[in-house]
Amino acid sequence: MGRSEELMERAVKYIPGGVNSPVRAYGSVGMTPRFIQGATGPYIFDVDGTKYIDYICSWGPMILGHNNQRVLKKVVRACEDGLSFGAATEAEVEMAEFICENIPHVEMVRMVNSGTEAVMSAIRVARGFTGRNKIIKFSGCYHGHSDCLLVDAGSGLMTAGIPGSAGVPEGCTADTLTATYNDLKSVEKLFEANPGKIAAVIVEPVAANMGVVLPGEHFLSGLRDICTGEGALLIFDEVITGFRLAFGGAAEYFGVRPDLVTYGKIIGGGMPVGAYGGRREIMELVAPLGPVYQAGTLSGNPVAMAAGLEQLKILKETPDYYTELEEKGRKLYGAMEELIRRYNVPCTMNYIGSLGSVFFTEHRVTNYAEAKMADTEAFAKYFRFMLERHIHLAPSQFEAMFLSEAHGNGQIEETLEAFEDYLKTQA
Ligand SMILES: *Cc1c(COP(=O)(O)O)cnc(C)c1O
């Protein structure tokens, strides 16, 4: 029995399922999770000292790779000044200025502590602004675990096979309408059936919580047009795509301007941070300026701001990183796609920039229903094979692979070799 197995035995006694977030459990791949001791660059080390090439990257935040020294130094310096004051700090002003000066569709921003909080608050302000209650989300999109958004959500809910969640009263989800990703007609129909009642459409501009699913050519601009025509707000949940697809996220990448945007993951540089922002006239409704209440004891925490801001500054200073991430994505995911074809294994590769996933189905995957056709047992076998070869993937068919700036040709080649060897066992 390894140290991970020992720790899991202790963990399950006092932590539900042994983990503090369901996506960390290895249930769907029939294993015990690796307990992690540390990480550096593209590598992560478990408590038995085994080194893996990491494609989880903390589910996105570690876009510069693990343990970036510049970020670390800023964090240590901030710690020396004090961990939390519950009062206004210069770091928060710098963060807000930096975001608003560099992202054209964000005119005002509010910091929170997680992606869940960011989305929950953005929905509240959208409702406050429009005076309408209903929202449209897409099946398979995950927007955190707040009550009203746990409807046909992807991520851990898909893996665990939980249809929504127990403990969410019907009243909480009654105003949540669900449309089909990449299907504008399904959105139009909901607007027709609920005239003047829909406050906002929220979407992951690239879906990355049902595996990676790309928006079709006119999907995002079509949503923009529908929302504008109906007087509803368009919310881009950029908790994964923000500062990843481009510095300005998917909005910049696809040239579509949302009214509100939510951030998390990368914006904290590894610390628990989220943010929501957008058009000034909407954000001016947030308390204490306006009547939409939203608060947080640790929001804008100085240590978290230090980590997040330094990571964002590095990304902004080095626009080449985004071209490099695109190239690495093509190198890794493009080659995986090629290998799948060569060995004629029933898999489909979806990827964009540094995000990618292998779906264990030969059919194309453009929405939730198609994603769910994937063979999760085949995925589990693949996952175990890759872990054995020291490739650390998300333990679920329905999560993305994340590349970081620290991943180089060596790691990509090693990953491709392991992937080819896996395909050989299937061909
Ligand atoms: C991770 C994620 C969230 C939730 O963020 P947390 O920090 O886990 O609360 C929301 N939306 C999207 C698109 C995400 O990927």
The ligand as an ORCA input file, in Angstrom:
! r2SCAN-3c Opt
* xyz 0 1
  C     -14.437     25.998    -12.224
  C     -15.574     26.703    -12.825
  C     -16.503     27.425    -12.062
  C     -16.509     27.378    -10.559
  O     -15.351     27.922     -9.997
  P     -14.959     27.511     -8.495
  O     -13.765     28.371     -8.207
  O     -14.663     26.047     -8.532
  O     -16.108     27.827     -7.630
  C     -17.457     28.185    -12.713
  N     -17.514     28.224    -14.051
  C     -16.654     27.540    -14.818
  C     -16.743     27.658    -16.310
  C     -15.675     26.739    -14.239
  O     -14.856     26.023    -15.003
*
